[in-house]
């Protein structure tokens, strides 16, 4: 099992950061065929072989993913994509 954790500080405030994080979530859901369930400021992401969450705070956004055996070899590519998408979303 492989784990990914990406954290980005921001100065947008929680509401603006959540709107931008929703774009990232939409991209992950679309590209990796995941389901997303918001619970407050945390969205749980799931699909076969993958669990994760995106947490939006007043000053940071944290993305955590756990990849099963089949996807663990793609971890560097997935982490790189999350980094790019988060940088773009919070810019």
N, C-alpha and C positions, 0 to 999 in steps of 0.2 A: 504494500500500500504506500502511496506517495501523498505527501501533504504540500499544499501551496498556501502561503500567507503573504498577502500584499497589503500594505498600509500606506495611506497617503494623508498628509495633513492638508487642511484647507482653511480658508478664512471666509467662506461663503455663508455660514450660518447653517443650521440643521435643515431648514425647509428647502433652501436652494440646493444644498448638497444632495438631499433626498431626490429631488427632481432629476438631477444629473445622474445619480446612482441608478435610478429607474431605467435610464437609457442603457447603462451597462448590463443591468439585469435582463432587459429585453434582448440584448445581443446574445448573452449567454444562453437564454432560453431558446432563442431561434437557432443559433449555431449548433448547440449541443443537445437539442431536443429535451430540455429540462422542464420541470414544473417549478413554479415559484409561488410561495405563500408568504405574504407580508404579515408580520406580527409586531405592530408598533414600528420601531425604526430598524428592525431586523427582517430580512427576507431569507427564508429557508429555500435552498435549491436542491432538487433531487432528480435523479434518473438512475437507471440500472448502472451500478458501478461507480456512482459519483454522489457525494453529499457535500453540501457547503452552505455558506451563508454570507450575506453582505450586511454589514452593520454600519449605520450612519449615525455619527455623533456630531456634536456641535462644532468640533474642530478637526475631525478625521473620518475617513472611510476605511473600513477593514474588510477585505475579502479573504475568506478561508475556504479551501476546497480539499476534500479527501478523495483521492482517485483510487479505484480498485486496481487489481492486477492488470487487467486488459488495457486500461488507459494510463497506467503509471509511466509507460515508455513515452507518452506524449506530454508528460508533465512540463518539461522545459518550454515547449511550444505553447501550451495552454497558459503557463505563467507569463510568458512574454506577451501574449495577446491580452491578458488581463492588465498587465502593466501599461501597455499602449492605450487600451480603451479607457482605463482609469485616468491616465494623464490627460487624454483628450477630453474626457467628460468633465474633469475638474478645472480645466484651463479657462 
